[in-house]
Each structure stands twice: as C-alpha cells, then as structure tokens.
Amino acid sequence: MPAAASEALTVALTDACHDPISATEPYGEDDGVMRMIVTEHSFAVLLVGQALKTITVLQINYLG
C-alpha cells in the first residue's frame, strides 16, 4: 500500500480506537459490533468489542 493510503488508514484506525462508533460506519446491520472504515484508497472491516474496549481488524483492502 502506498504511503499516503497507509497514512490515511492509520489515522482512521487511530480515530476508531478513541471513538469506534462515530469514527466508523455500520457493516451490514448496525449492531455496533461489525463496523467499517472507508478511506479514499482503502477499506477495513472491524470487530468492536464494547465490554473489553477492543478493536480487531478483520480485513483490509487497498482500493488503488
């Protein structure tokens, strides 16, 4: 992934760590658990654990 695309995704993931619901979009049904980050050049699917305050990155795609 080019540096600019990687940096944008890194910033978006950092934002998601601080406030996962407002920094992400629902992935499918809005259950507050499966979330996604969409930047200009990437897409990431996240699993948000509310009880332990964790974020697990399930998938990252570079869109080119």
Beta strands, then each sheet from edge to edge (+ up, - down):
strand 1: 25-26
strand 2: 34-38
strand 3: 42-49
strand 4: 54-62
sheet 1: 1+ 2- 3+ 4-
end
